[in-house]
Amino acid sequence: MSNCTITLAQIQLWGYHGCLPEERIIGAKYTIEYCFTFNASKPCRTDYLYDTINYAEIYNVIKQEFDTPVNLLEHLAAKILKAVHSNFPKIINSTITIKKHNPPISGETDFVAVTMSYK
């Protein structure tokens, strides 16, 4: 078995997630990293796109789930993981990190982040 891990790094999106009313109006910049592992034995032999997991299609699922506002980053991470695994059952496990830049807190920070795994 040849397991392979692919990473979609530094996906930059603008979203309207959060519990505060102004977060739903103003929005914020988000950065997402998604890593997934799958058995790559067949695509390693054939060199055909349809034998692997197309990361462009995974990006589309992430973007589609991201575009619906939610209150909590934890909920968003779980929702994206569930959708990706539902659409790509060959994925063995995956991890997502969602960073919310300039969060509405009284202190100074670049971002807050949630990391969640699916196995």
N, CA, C and O of each residue as an XYZ file, in Angstrom:
476
protein
N       0.850     -1.178      0.000
C       0.000      0.000      0.000
C       0.892      1.237      0.000
O       1.863      1.305      0.753
N       0.567      2.207     -0.836
C       1.294      3.474     -0.900
C       0.369      4.597     -0.465
O      -0.377      5.155     -1.270
N       0.430      4.920      0.820
C      -0.383      6.038      1.286
C       0.281      7.352      0.897
O       1.505      7.477      0.916
N      -0.536      8.312      0.550
C      -0.072      9.615      0.100
C      -0.860     10.677      0.854
O      -2.065     10.538      1.063
N      -0.175     11.734      1.259
C      -0.836     12.872      1.894
C      -0.701     14.077      0.982
O       0.397     14.421      0.543
N      -1.823     14.708      0.703
C      -1.864     15.923     -0.107
C      -2.349     17.062      0.789
O      -3.253     16.880      1.605
N      -1.746     18.222      0.631
C      -2.117     19.399      1.418
C      -2.566     20.526      0.506
O      -1.861     20.899     -0.431
N      -3.733     21.061      0.785
C      -4.183     22.305      0.171
C      -3.837     23.384      1.190
O      -4.489     23.491      2.229
N      -2.819     24.179      0.901
C      -2.281     25.116      1.879
C      -2.668     26.555      1.555
O      -2.766     26.953      0.394
N      -2.880     27.307      2.605
C      -3.107     28.744      2.504
C      -4.268     29.122      1.577
O      -4.156     30.050      0.776
N      -5.381     28.392      1.695
C      -6.590     28.763      0.960
C      -7.106     30.061      1.579
O      -7.406     30.102      2.772
N      -7.210     31.103      0.789
C      -7.629     32.415      1.281
C      -9.091     32.655      0.898
O      -9.440     32.637     -0.283
N      -9.946     32.880      1.906
C     -11.370     33.107      1.660
C     -11.861     34.254      2.535
O     -11.272     34.555      3.573
N     -12.933     34.882      2.108
C     -13.607     35.909      2.894
C     -14.942     35.330      3.341
O     -15.703     34.820      2.519
N     -15.232     35.404      4.641
C     -16.462     34.801      5.130
C     -17.144     35.630      6.190
O     -16.591     36.607      6.695
N     -18.360     35.224      6.522
C     -19.224     35.961      7.448
C     -19.626     35.077      8.623
O     -20.801     35.010      8.984
N     -18.659     34.407      9.210
C     -18.907     33.501     10.326
C     -18.724     34.228     11.645
O     -17.916     35.151     11.749
N     -19.480     33.806     12.654
C     -19.329     34.376     13.988
C     -20.662     34.569     14.667
O     -21.718     34.506     14.037
N     -20.594     34.806     15.973
C     -21.800     34.973     16.793
C     -22.258     36.425     16.886
O     -23.418     36.695     17.200
N     -21.355     37.351     16.615
C     -21.699     38.766     16.745
C     -22.326     39.296     15.455
O     -21.907     38.926     14.358
N     -23.338     40.169     15.591
C     -24.009     40.697     14.396
C     -23.054     41.355     13.400
O     -23.206     41.188     12.190
N     -22.066     42.105     13.909
C     -21.142     42.788     12.994
C     -20.268     41.811     12.194
O     -19.825     42.133     11.091
N     -20.022     40.616     12.752
C     -19.240     39.614     12.011
C     -19.997     39.138     10.770
O     -19.394     38.800      9.751
N     -21.313     39.120     10.873
C     -22.144     38.686      9.749
C     -22.294     39.786      8.705
O     -22.663     39.511      7.564
N     -22.010     41.030      9.087
C     -22.123     42.168      8.156
C     -20.773     42.505      7.527
O     -20.658     42.640      6.309
N     -19.757     42.638      8.377
C     -18.439     43.070      7.914
C     -17.653     41.913      7.295
O     -17.000     42.081      6.266
N     -17.719     40.757      7.919
C     -16.959     39.609      7.441
C     -15.501     39.678      7.877
O     -15.079     40.630      8.534
N     -14.747     38.663      7.505
C     -13.335     38.585      7.876
C     -12.595     37.700      6.885
O     -13.190     36.918      6.145
N     -11.282     37.852      6.897
C     -10.411     37.004      6.085
C     -10.161     35.704      6.852
O      -9.944     35.711      8.064
N     -10.196     34.598      6.125
C      -9.924     33.284      6.684
C      -8.842     32.604      5.847
O      -8.749     32.812      4.637
N      -8.038     31.796      6.508
C      -7.053     30.971      5.822
C      -7.311     29.531      6.250
O      -7.440     29.235      7.438
N      -7.382     28.646      5.265
C      -7.665     27.236      5.534
C      -6.519     26.381      5.011
O      -5.992     26.611      3.923
N      -6.146     25.381      5.820
C      -5.222     24.349      5.364
C      -5.935     23.018      5.537
O      -6.466     22.719      6.606
N      -5.943     22.223      4.474
C      -6.610     20.924      4.512
C      -5.629     19.862      4.030
O      -5.109     19.955      2.918
N      -5.374     18.858      4.857
C      -4.482     17.746      4.512
C      -5.290     16.456      4.525
O      -6.092     16.223      5.429
N      -5.072     15.626      3.517
C      -5.770     14.340      3.496
C      -4.833     13.228      3.044
O      -3.892     13.450      2.282
N      -5.116     12.034      3.532
C      -4.320     10.847      3.216
C      -5.216      9.826      2.533
O      -6.366      9.624      2.923
N      -4.668      9.184      1.503
C      -5.406      8.143      0.782
C      -4.401      7.138      0.226
O      -3.198      7.396      0.180
N      -4.920      5.993     -0.191
C      -4.083      4.966     -0.800
C      -3.831      5.360     -2.250
O      -4.758      5.405     -3.060
N      -2.588      5.642     -2.568
C      -2.225      6.109     -3.909
C      -1.590      5.017     -4.763
O      -0.940      5.321     -5.763
N      -1.764      3.767     -4.391
C      -1.153      2.674     -5.161
C      -1.552      2.719     -6.634
O      -0.697      2.628     -7.515
N      -2.839      2.857     -6.898
C      -3.301      2.842     -8.285
C      -2.815      4.055     -9.086
O      -2.245      3.863    -10.159
N      -3.010      5.293     -8.618
C      -2.508      6.418     -9.419
C      -0.985      6.419     -9.565
O      -0.459      6.949    -10.544
N      -0.282      5.837     -8.610
C       1.177      5.731     -8.751
C       1.552      4.815     -9.916
O       2.574      5.023    -10.568
N       0.721      3.799    -10.175
C       0.959      2.883    -11.300
C       0.487      3.456    -12.625
O       1.176      3.339    -13.638
N      -0.710      4.085    -12.620
C      -1.362      4.450    -13.884
C      -1.053      5.858    -14.371
O      -1.034      6.097    -15.578
N      -0.815      6.784    -13.469
C      -0.594      8.189    -13.799
C      -1.835      8.836    -14.412
O      -1.719      9.751    -15.228
N      -3.024      8.364    -14.023
C      -4.279      8.914    -14.523
C      -4.986      9.714    -13.431
O      -5.066      9.281    -12.281
N      -5.494     10.879    -13.806
C      -6.193     11.743    -12.861
C      -7.402     11.053    -12.230
O      -7.647     11.209    -11.034
N      -8.156     10.294    -13.021
C      -9.366      9.683    -12.475
C      -9.069      8.542    -11.494
O      -9.990      8.025    -10.862
N      -7.807      8.144    -11.358
C      -7.442      7.121    -10.368
C      -7.020      7.717     -9.030
O      -6.807      6.989     -8.061
N      -6.902      9.023     -8.982
C      -6.487      9.680     -7.744
C      -7.658     10.475     -7.173
O      -8.791     10.350     -7.638
N      -7.379     11.283     -6.173
C      -8.382     12.185     -5.627
C      -8.026     13.580     -6.121
O      -6.951     14.102     -5.823
N      -8.921     14.165     -6.864
C      -8.687     15.451     -7.502
C      -8.806     16.569     -6.462
O      -9.898     16.854     -5.970
N      -7.686     17.190     -6.138
C      -7.710     18.220     -5.099
C      -8.454     19.474     -5.522
O      -8.877     20.249     -4.664
N      -8.626     19.696     -6.818
C      -9.446     20.830     -7.274
C     -10.908     20.604     -6.894
O     -11.615     21.550     -6.547
N     -11.355     19.362     -6.959
C     -12.727     19.039     -6.552
C     -12.884     19.167     -5.035
O     -13.939     19.580     -4.554
N     -11.850     18.818     -4.290
C     -11.901     18.976     -2.837
C     -12.002     20.463     -2.489
O     -12.773     20.848     -1.610
N     -11.226     21.290     -3.176
C     -11.311     22.738     -2.954
C     -12.751     23.215     -3.155
O     -13.253     24.008     -2.359
N     -13.414     22.745     -4.199
C     -14.795     23.167     -4.473
C     -15.734     22.790     -3.332
O     -16.623     23.569     -2.988
N     -15.554     21.607     -2.739
C     -16.390     21.193     -1.613
C     -16.109     22.081     -0.406
O     -17.039     22.521      0.270
N     -14.837     22.347     -0.133
C     -14.476     23.220      0.985
C     -15.120     24.594      0.800
O     -15.734     25.122      1.727
N     -14.984     25.168     -0.381
C     -15.524     26.501     -0.674
C     -17.043     26.519     -0.530
O     -17.605     27.455      0.039
N     -17.699     25.497     -1.040
C     -19.159     25.428     -0.958
C     -19.618     25.390      0.505
O     -20.548     26.109      0.871
N     -18.997     24.582      1.328
C     -19.373     24.505      2.739
C     -19.020     25.800      3.475
O     -19.771     26.250      4.340
N     -17.889     26.391      3.135
C     -17.439     27.622      3.774
C     -18.400     28.782      3.512
O     -18.583     29.636      4.380
N     -19.000     28.824      2.357
C     -19.818     29.961      1.948
C     -21.111     30.130      2.739
O     -21.747     31.179      2.640
N     -21.518     29.137      3.514
C     -22.717     29.261      4.350
C     -22.286     29.672      5.761
O     -21.617     28.894      6.441
N     -22.653     30.876      6.218
C     -22.213     31.359      7.530
C     -22.685     30.473      8.688
O     -23.805     29.962      8.694
N     -21.789     30.313      9.666
C     -22.100     29.580     10.905
C     -21.587     30.416     12.077
O     -20.838     31.374     11.886
N     -21.993     30.049     13.272
C     -21.549     30.770     14.464
C     -20.126     30.402     14.874
O     -19.317     31.280     15.172
N     -19.821     29.107     14.889
C     -18.580     28.622     15.488
C     -17.622     28.026     14.465
O     -18.038     27.328     13.540
N     -16.336     28.311     14.643
C     -15.322     27.720     13.769
C     -15.285     26.205     13.912
O     -15.015     25.499     12.941
N     -15.553     25.699     15.115
C     -15.583     24.253     15.331
C     -16.660     23.600     14.462
O     -16.446     22.544     13.867
N     -17.805     24.249     14.406
C     -18.907     23.732     13.597
C     -18.537     23.759     12.113
O     -18.818     22.810     11.381
N     -17.911     24.837     11.680
C     -17.490     24.967     10.286
C     -16.478     23.886      9.921
O     -16.590     23.264      8.865
N     -15.493     23.659     10.786
C     -14.486     22.626     10.527
C     -15.129     21.250     10.411
O     -14.810     20.490      9.496
N     -16.030     20.925     11.330
C     -16.702     19.624     11.308
C     -17.562     19.465     10.056
O     -17.606     18.393      9.453
N     -18.236     20.530      9.679
C     -19.101     20.513      8.493
C     -18.280     20.269      7.220
O     -18.689     19.491      6.359
N     -17.138     20.924      7.103
C     -16.282     20.737      5.935
C     -15.719     19.317      5.903
O     -15.742     18.665      4.859
N     -15.214     18.833      7.042
C     -14.664     17.471      7.089
C     -15.712     16.435      6.690
O     -15.426     15.524      5.914
N     -16.915     16.577      7.220
C     -17.985     15.624      6.902
C     -18.313     15.651      5.408
O     -18.475     14.598      4.791
N     -18.409     16.834      4.831
C     -18.746     16.952      3.406
C     -17.647     16.364      2.522
O     -17.939     15.664      1.553
N     -16.400     16.643      2.849
C     -15.308     16.104      2.038
C     -15.288     14.584      2.122
O     -15.175     13.910      1.098
N     -15.396     14.039      3.324
C     -15.358     12.582      3.467
C     -16.581     11.911      2.821
O     -16.481     10.786      2.330
N     -17.715     12.588      2.821
C     -18.905     12.041      2.150
C     -18.709     11.983      0.642
O     -19.152     11.041     -0.014
N     -18.042     12.997      0.098
C     -17.835     13.059     -1.353
C     -16.629     12.263     -1.831
O     -16.548     11.914     -3.009
N     -15.698     11.973     -0.940
C     -14.467     11.269     -1.309
C     -14.198     10.145     -0.310
O     -13.333     10.276      0.556
N     -14.934      9.047     -0.428
C     -14.810      7.958      0.554
C     -13.445      7.264      0.554
O     -13.150      6.504      1.476
N     -12.613      7.506     -0.452
C     -11.277      6.897     -0.474
C     -10.309      7.581      0.485
O      -9.215      7.073      0.729
N     -10.706      8.738      1.031
C      -9.838      9.428      1.983
C      -9.809      8.627      3.285
O     -10.852      8.289      3.846
N      -8.597      8.331      3.752
C      -8.407      7.558      4.978
C      -8.576      8.449      6.207
O      -9.299      8.102      7.140
N      -7.910      9.587      6.198
C      -8.050     10.552      7.287
C      -7.684     11.929      6.762
O      -7.053     12.068      5.714
N      -8.094     12.942      7.512
C      -7.791     14.306      7.093
C      -7.784     15.232      8.294
O      -8.338     14.928      9.350
N      -7.137     16.373      8.098
C      -7.059     17.412      9.128
C      -7.297     18.757      8.469
O      -6.785     19.037      7.384
N      -8.081     19.584      9.141
C      -8.337     20.937      8.650
C      -7.966     21.937      9.745
O      -8.235     21.717     10.926
N      -7.351     23.024      9.332
C      -7.103     24.157     10.218
C      -7.750     25.377      9.575
O      -7.498     25.693      8.412
N      -8.585     26.053     10.349
C      -9.241     27.273      9.883
C      -8.756     28.421     10.754
O      -8.916     28.395     11.974
N      -8.163     29.426     10.123
C      -7.688     30.619     10.825
C      -8.618     31.789     10.508
O      -8.915     32.073      9.347
N      -9.064     32.450     11.553
C      -9.872     33.660     11.393
C      -8.973     34.853     11.722
O      -8.539     35.016     12.862
N      -8.703     35.671     10.730
C      -7.819     36.814     10.913
C      -8.566     37.983     11.550
O      -9.749     38.195     11.282
N      -7.875     38.729     12.382
C      -8.436     39.896     13.067
C      -9.755     39.579     13.785
O     -10.769     40.221     13.516
N      -9.751     38.602     14.690
C     -10.991     38.245     15.391
C     -11.436     39.369     16.330
O     -10.616     40.176     16.767
N     -12.729     39.420     16.639
C     -13.248     40.489     17.495
C     -12.963     40.228     18.976
O     -13.851     39.828     19.729
N     -11.721     40.460     19.379
C     -11.362     40.325     20.793
C     -10.715     41.634     21.245
O     -10.278     42.436     20.420
N     -10.659     41.840     22.540
C     -10.146     43.114     23.050
C      -8.625     43.213     22.968
O      -8.086     44.319     22.988
N      -7.927     42.094     22.876
C      -6.476     42.109     22.775
C      -6.023     42.121     21.331
O      -6.836     42.170     20.408
N      -4.708     42.074     21.149
C      -4.142     42.100     19.806
C      -3.646     40.704     19.421
O      -2.861     40.096     20.150
N      -4.103     40.206     18.285
C      -3.671     38.910     17.779
C      -3.839     38.889     16.270
O      -4.706     39.577     15.730
N      -3.028     38.114     15.596
C      -3.140     37.994     14.139
C      -4.359     37.174     13.735
O      -5.069     37.514     12.789
N      -4.587     36.092     14.467
C      -5.697     35.211     14.133
C      -5.988     34.279     15.295
O      -5.185     34.127     16.215
N      -7.166     33.655     15.226
C      -7.492     32.501     16.061
C      -7.631     31.333     15.110
O      -7.988     31.521     13.947
N      -7.354     30.130     15.585
C      -7.399     28.970     14.696
C      -8.040     27.777     15.393
O      -7.916     27.591     16.604
N      -8.722     26.984     14.592
C      -9.294     25.721     15.033
C      -8.703     24.630     14.151
O      -8.672     24.766     12.928
N      -8.241     23.562     14.761
C      -7.743     22.402     14.015
C      -8.560     21.196     14.417
O      -8.778     20.951     15.604
N      -9.014     20.440     13.428
C      -9.842     19.262     13.691
C      -9.445     18.146     12.727
O      -9.089     18.401     11.576
N      -9.511     16.910     13.214
C      -9.158     15.757     12.383
C     -10.335     14.821     12.222
O     -11.235     14.781     13.061
N     -10.319     14.069     11.137
C     -11.360     13.076     10.830
C     -10.633     11.783     10.475
O      -9.794     11.768      9.575
N     -10.950     10.716     11.169
C     -10.307      9.418     10.903
C     -11.347      8.344     10.771
O     -11.010      7.182     10.545
